[in-house]
Amino acid sequence: MEPKVTVNARVVVVGASDTGLSFLEVLCFCPHLKFNNLTLVSTHGFPHDRNNHHDDDDADLAQLPLQSCLAVVTGTMVGINRKSKYVRVSNGRKVAYDHLILCTGLQYQVRPPAPLCRPITWSLLWDEEVKNQTAPRRHTEPVPSNLFTLNDLHDCRAARRWLTANFVELEENAIVYGNSIDVFTTVETLLGLGVRGSRIHLVHPPLDPSVACFSEPPVKKAVYAFLEEAEVRVHHNCVLAQMNNGDHPDPLTSVSFTTDAEPLHLQCGVSFQFGYDAFRSINSSFLVFDRRLVINAAFQTSDSAIFGAGPLTKFSSRYHTDEWSHANFNSKEVGRDLAAMLLPLFDPTLEPADEHQPGEDCLVPIYKQAKIQGVGRCPGGVHYLHFTKPSPLQDKGIATGRAATGDYFCLRLDCYELVETLTCYSLKPLPQLLGQLSTYYYKSLIPDLYSSTHY
């Protein structure tokens, strides 16, 4: 058996995301290199330790001996010392690196109210200055014990335990604030726990025109129709203006919003916030940062020893591709591409690379694998799945069923009859396998796409 070349470079990966784990998988199973100093920094440790094998990805991860190939540091990254090359972790530990890989993804963070220099009044809530305070800001006050952000299964289990013990049997309101698919799955969970719809307020901040939670209008219409039927209160274009009227923040008892019309003031017993904010410690490390970590086409940040990948990042403005980022692509594919890009740095068997030619990285990478853009259980117990290719060129669509009856299935095809996007909105569990269905559909041999794909 051919011996492997030992690599002693200290490679630190921050974030147990799909991107980070795919990157580590390639390095750990490289056929001719053995990495002795791989470290993963993760808030809740290695995913396998969390007993979170609820889907195929987790089952695959459980079968890979990744943990035996790397050191795992449990904690949150709170700072980067670029001069001394170490990462500070929330548990007080310092993790030294030669190459730092940031793959945290975008994390839901507690969004503070719009900054005000005077006590809030009803007239102030109409103030355009307050309504326009939608840019991300850092929340520096203690987080109320009944205000939750749900980033992973660990957070969801903790919130469910708290709800069961402290909220379900009461009569107070639940405020769910955000625009992502997770706000709808949270509402469904609250309804499933026995919370009446009239106690739930779904509050939407102003929507980014480039972002659509539900890509198919029939699905969106069906979701909101059920919310109305369940008496869930829905509020649109609301900006958080104040919590607890400016008084002691814990526990959270009231929230105030500016709206397009009258101000909105709600009493609450629990609140869920789903607003993205990038990793705070990155901005304080003086890396180039424009709402997200800025990288080039080779994943490199403004520091040659620090790389970034995944939804946390965006491409430099010199590429003129503001509409594209790693968030549009399959995270595992991005992780594997990151590993392929960095392996030459560690491999002594390769010839030194030629000098970089100006303009040779003027294009961003091209990815082909599909990415799940939305998945979850929507209000009414309806299963929702939507995935799309990175650059969908849709020519036509085929659909069966109706969203209103919970049996909607839609495929969008390109000019070559290849599937570009898939949307399933079904009361039944989601199908696990697709075949080539276009020919049969146009011959009227497929009245129900769901049954035809559920093997």
Helices and strands as residue ranges (DSSP letters): E 5-7, E 11-14, H 18-28, E 33-35, E 38-42, G 47-50, H 56-63, G 66-69, E 71-74, E 77-81, E 86-89, E 94-96, E 99-102, E 107-109, H 122-125, H 128-131, E 147-148, H 153-166, E 174-178, H 181-192, G 197-199, E 200-203, H 217-229, E 233-235, E 239-243, G 244-246, E 254-258, E 264-267, E 270-277, H 280-283, E 293-295, E 306-308, E 313-315, G 317-319, G 326-328, H 331-346, E 371-378, E 382-388, E 396-400, G 403-405, E 407-413, E 419-426, H 438-442, H 449-453
